[in-house]
Amino acid sequence: MNKRWLTILLFISIAFNLAILGSFVYLHYIRPPYPRSMRQHWQQRTSSTPNGQFRPDSRFMFSDSTRAHRREFEDAKKELMLELAKDPVDTAKINAIVERSLAAQGKLERDLAEHLLRYRENMSPEEAKEHFTSRAQRMDRRRSDRRRTHPSTNTNTRRRR
């Protein structure tokens, strides 16, 4: 290689190193961590009703009982995956784990339903209609988004075997 090419490669290397260093400095020291207005917007969305009144029980999804039921359900699912990884497969043990998983999921659903009923009791009919209708619409949007991004989960387009 001649001297000219080495000089060009040296300047390109220096430019890349400066760009990486500049990005690091900007991301860690100059740029604010998160726009405050967006943080406040999401805090309001998660902790208030549509008319702006704070509801202390609106965070029931993170209650101790719900966490315990969710952990029990997730532990059963994890145990099922670990059992399926073994060779040979013990069908009786897998069926027992599936039954435990279904029971844990049932407890979780019952707990969430009780919290939702208590939450609903503190709302006016108008608030309830607005809140639960918008939740149902968000669920539909998420379902349609999943179908768009993961077409194999759409049961209508799956090939029958």
C-alpha positions, 0 to 999 in steps of 0.5 A, a space after each residue: 500500500 502506498 502512503 496516500 491510501 494509508 493517510 486516507 484510511 487513517 482519516 476515515 478511521 479518525 472520523 468514525 472514532 470521533 462520530 462514535 465518541 460524539 454520539 456517546 457524549 450526546 446520548 449520555 451527557 447532553 440529551 435530556 433522558 426523556 421529554 418531561 411533557 411525554 413523561 407527564 402525559 403517560 403518568 396522567 394516562 395511567 393514573 387517572 380517568 378520562 375526566 381527570 379524577 385520580 382513582 387510587 384503585 386504578 393500578 389494581 393490575 399491580 396489586 400484591 394479590 395479582 402479582 402473586 397469581 401472575 407469578 404462580 401462573 408464570 412459574 407453571 408455564 416455565 415448569 412446563 417448558 422445562 419439562 417439555 425439554 426433557 427426554 423422554 417426555 413424561 406425559 402424566 407430569 406434563 398433564 399435571 403441570 397443565 392442570 396447575 397452570 390452568 388453575 393458576 390462570 383461573 385464580 388470576 382471572 378471578 382476581 382481576 375480575 374482582 378488582 375490575 368490579 370494585 373499580 366499576 362500582 366507583 364510576 358513574 355510568 357515563 365514566 364506565 361506558 367511556 372507560 370500558 368501551 375505549 379499553 375494548 377498542 384498544 384490545 381490538 386494535 392490538 389484535 388487528 395489529 398483531 394480525 398485521 405484523 404476524 400473519 401466521 397467528 391469523 386463524 383465517 389464513 392458516 393452512 389446514 393440515 
